[in-house]
Amino acid sequence: MMMDWKAYRSDLLAQIGDIGALSPETLKGYRQLGAAGAQTGKLDDKTRELIALAAAVTARCDGCIAVHADAAARYGASREELAEALGVAIAIGAGASLVYSARTLEAFDASRPSKPGGG
């Protein structure tokens, strides 16, 4: 079943509004953090949103996907551009799994009893 992304985004933003009402400085700080990168003017809005979507995939954040997919579409990103950005997310996810696999092998080897003779 496909997710109703528009309804999800709307519900999420309402819930975030509730958090903002309870803790306005938290929401203010979050918004400042989000706006800070745009202040440099080095990347356009579409590129920033494509990066945000790749990061959202690696963070596994449905809320981030809902908000930034909408923004990327509004800034004119194409499905092909999105697919390229998602390809980066897929590669990073695979790379991270490879790195953590090496760490897991190391942890496993460190947990094994030492064999006589140093092996």
ABEGO torsion letter per residue (X at the ends): XBBBAAAAAAAAAAAAAAAAAABAAAAAAAAAAAAAAAAAGABBAAAAAAAAAAAAAAAGBAAAAAAAAAAAAAAGBBAAAAAAAAAAAAAAAAAAAAAAAAAAAAAAAAABBBBBGGX
